[in-house]
Amino acid sequence: MKLSVVIPAYNEAESIPETLQKLFERLQKESIQHEIVVVNDNSKDNTLQVLESLKSSINTLRVVTNTGPNGFGYAVRKGLENFEGDCVAVMMADLSDSPDDLILFYHKLQEGYDCVFGSRWMKGGKVFEYPRHKLYLNRLVNNMVRVLFNIRYNDCTNAFKLYRKETIQGIQPLLSPHFNLTLEMPLKAIVRGYSYAVLPNSWTNRKFGVSKLKIREMGSRYFFILLYCLIEKYFSRGDFKKKWD
């Protein structure tokens, strides 16, 4: 099973070399057939030049440029339109997600699940230097999602997830242009009846640069996607449900 890893990158020239090198080395060590698809989200620094220079040492690296419109969701969606593997993981460019966790996700998917989701808040999950204000909002939003959708999964907004190619096709169309995509993708997969496993994963705060997530700008966007998925869950009459073989 070929693994694709989609990584959106906006002004990540400082972070991206270490992220890609560690990811590539870990996947090579496990002999996992893979590709690493980095989507340069019209960066204003020299991210693109850094990526091009890394191709000589990372032969599974593919660079896609999202010329616009720009935003986290647009960049991830661009990557999801261009990956070639049998399954695809979304990871961050700042090494906040662990390549070791990706290996565990990959092997778990092969047990027959349609998706593997990470949780930083279950037993075995770890966070390092998680900003306190983000922590409060994270737990508030995710607990609200659990109640509204009647699910046990407690980390829907976690971007780090792995999907089969067929699952990505089955949750289209994706609408979110920004970080609300992290909520739209798993909720659509759950509402549409795709099977999923949940594994603990770790999260580490970035070494370089600043987070691209602007909390004040995202509230109404998260609410829109939450409402959109709720409407599908309760009023679509199963029209978008997975068609079982």
HELIX and SHEET records of a PDB file:
HELIX    1   1 ILE A   16  LYS A   29  1                                  14    
HELIX    2   2 THR A   47  LEU A   54  1                                   8    
HELIX    3   3 PHE A   72  ASN A   82  1                                  11    
HELIX    4   4 PRO A   99  LEU A  109  1                                  11    
HELIX    5   5 ARG A  132  PHE A  149  1                                  18    
HELIX    6   6 LYS A  165  GLY A  170  1                                   6    
HELIX    7   7 LEU A  181  VAL A  191  1                                  11    
HELIX    8   8 ILE A  215  PHE A  235  1                                  21    
SHEET    1   A 7 LEU A  61  THR A  65  0                                        
SHEET    2   A 7 HIS A  34  ASN A  40  1                                        
SHEET    3   A 7 LEU A   3  ALA A   9  1                                        
SHEET    4   A 7 CYS A  87  VAL A  90  1                                        
SHEET    5   A 7 LYS A 161  ARG A 164 -1                                        
SHEET    6   A 7 CYS A 115  SER A 119 -1                                        
SHEET    7   A 7 TYR A 196  PRO A 200  1                                        
SHEET    1   B 2 LYS A 126  PHE A 128  0                                        
SHEET    2   B 2 SER A 202  THR A 204  1                                        
END                                                                             
